[in-house]
Amino acid sequence: MSEKKILTLKLSSQEMEMIEELARRKDASKTAIIKQAIRLLMLVENRLGDGGKLFLEDKDQKTELAVL
């Protein structure tokens, strides 16, 4: 197992509320939510970096996701 490191993070009230809401919805810790967000961002970056595209799709619409 890799060595654990500590990160201090300053968030706005709105950002903290979003993390807390996600944690409630997923019945997870705030740390788990942040780790999941990091993994998701890396997945997105890797996909786009390899020339791939991302789409959001529901029963009525398919939209390409543009990431800056």
C-alpha positions in Angstrom: 0.0 0.0 0.0 1.3 3.4 -0.9 2.1 6.0 1.7 -0.8 8.3 2.7 -0.4 12.0 2.5 -2.4 14.8 4.1 -3.9 17.6 2.1 -5.5 20.8 3.5 -8.2 22.1 1.3 -10.1 25.4 1.5 -13.5 25.4 -0.1 -16.2 27.9 -0.5 -19.5 27.4 1.4 -21.1 26.4 -1.8 -18.4 23.8 -2.7 -18.6 22.3 0.8 -22.4 22.1 0.6 -22.1 20.3 -2.7 -19.7 17.7 -1.2 -21.9 17.3 1.8 -24.9 16.7 -0.4 -23.1 14.2 -2.5 -21.9 12.4 0.6 -25.5 12.2 1.9 -26.8 10.9 -1.5 -24.1 8.3 -1.8 -23.9 7.5 1.9 -20.2 8.1 1.8 -17.6 10.2 3.5 -16.5 13.6 2.2 -13.1 12.1 1.6 -14.5 9.3 -0.5 -16.4 11.9 -2.6 -13.3 13.9 -3.2 -11.3 10.8 -4.1 -14.0 9.7 -6.5 -14.1 13.2 -8.1 -10.3 13.0 -8.6 -10.5 9.6 -10.3 -13.4 10.8 -12.5 -11.5 13.9 -13.6 -8.4 11.7 -14.4 -10.6 9.4 -16.5 -12.1 12.3 -18.4 -8.6 13.9 -19.0 -7.2 10.5 -20.2 -10.2 9.9 -22.6 -10.1 13.4 -24.0 -6.3 13.3 -24.2 -6.5 10.2 -26.3 -8.8 12.0 -28.8 -12.0 10.5 -27.3 -15.3 12.2 -26.7 -17.7 12.2 -23.8 -21.5 12.3 -24.1 -24.4 12.7 -21.7 -27.4 10.8 -22.9 -30.9 10.3 -21.7 -34.0 8.8 -23.5 -34.6 12.0 -25.5 -31.2 13.6 -26.0 -27.5 13.0 -26.5 -25.1 15.8 -25.8 -21.4 16.0 -26.3 -19.6 17.1 -23.1 -17.1 19.9 -23.6 -14.4 20.1 -21.0 -12.1 23.1 -20.7 
